[in-house]
Amino acid sequence: MYFTHRKEYFPFVGPFDPCPPMYRKIYVTAPNLYVGYQPPDLPQFSPAEALKNGTLWPIFYDPYYGMHSEVGQC
């Protein structure tokens, strides 16, 4: 299963826009969008890691890098 958490698109930039143009916009999608149902026997974090990461299953872990971070972008 291959997916990326961050997607990008290129909005239309009009000649009369009142604001400075943004040529590329990035948005984040949740990992659970790509899992139709929870498969049996998924690997699990240890209890301490699960509390730290906010989920028991690694496939549902979604780190937040910040708005201006280049880590994990498309």
C-alpha positions as CSV (number, residue, x, y, z in Angstrom):
1,M,0.0,0.0,0.0
2,Y,1.6,3.3,-1.1
3,F,0.2,6.7,-0.3
4,T,1.5,10.1,0.7
5,H,0.1,12.2,3.6
6,R,0.8,15.5,1.8
7,K,-0.7,16.4,-1.5
8,E,-0.2,19.6,-3.5
9,Y,-2.1,21.5,-6.1
10,F,-1.5,24.6,-8.2
11,P,-4.3,27.2,-8.0
12,F,-5.2,29.6,-10.8
13,V,-3.4,32.9,-10.4
14,G,-5.4,35.7,-12.0
15,P,-3.9,39.0,-13.3
16,F,-6.1,41.1,-11.0
17,D,-5.8,39.2,-7.7
18,P,-5.5,41.6,-4.8
19,C,-3.2,39.4,-2.8
20,P,0.3,38.1,-3.7
21,P,0.0,34.9,-5.7
22,M,0.4,31.4,-4.1
23,Y,1.7,29.2,-6.9
24,R,1.6,25.9,-4.9
25,K,-0.7,24.9,-2.0
26,I,-0.1,21.8,0.2
27,Y,-2.6,20.0,2.2
28,V,-2.5,16.9,4.5
29,T,-4.7,13.8,4.2
30,A,-5.5,11.5,7.1
31,P,-3.9,8.0,6.9
32,N,-7.3,6.3,7.6
33,L,-8.5,7.5,4.2
34,Y,-6.4,4.8,2.6
35,V,-7.5,1.8,4.7
36,G,-10.9,0.5,3.8
37,Y,-11.2,-1.7,6.8
38,Q,-8.8,-2.6,9.5
39,P,-6.9,-5.7,8.5
40,P,-6.3,-8.4,11.1
41,D,-2.9,-8.9,12.7
42,L,-1.7,-5.3,12.2
43,P,1.7,-4.5,13.9
44,Q,1.3,-2.5,17.1
45,F,3.3,0.1,19.0
46,S,4.3,-0.7,22.6
47,P,1.9,0.9,25.1
48,A,4.4,3.8,25.8
49,E,5.0,4.5,22.1
50,A,1.2,4.3,21.5
51,L,0.6,7.0,24.1
52,K,3.3,9.1,22.7
53,N,2.1,8.8,19.1
54,G,-1.6,8.9,19.8
55,T,-2.4,5.6,18.1
56,L,-1.8,1.9,18.7
57,W,-1.2,1.0,15.0
58,P,1.8,2.4,13.0
59,I,-0.2,2.7,9.8
60,F,-2.5,5.2,11.4
61,Y,0.3,7.4,12.8
62,D,0.5,10.8,11.1
63,P,3.3,13.0,12.3
64,Y,2.9,16.8,12.1
65,Y,5.9,18.6,10.7
66,G,4.7,22.1,10.7
67,M,3.3,24.4,8.0
68,H,6.7,25.6,6.6
69,S,8.7,22.4,7.0
70,E,10.1,20.7,4.0
71,V,10.1,17.3,5.7
72,G,7.6,14.9,4.3
73,Q,6.3,17.2,1.5
74,C,5.5,16.0,-2.0
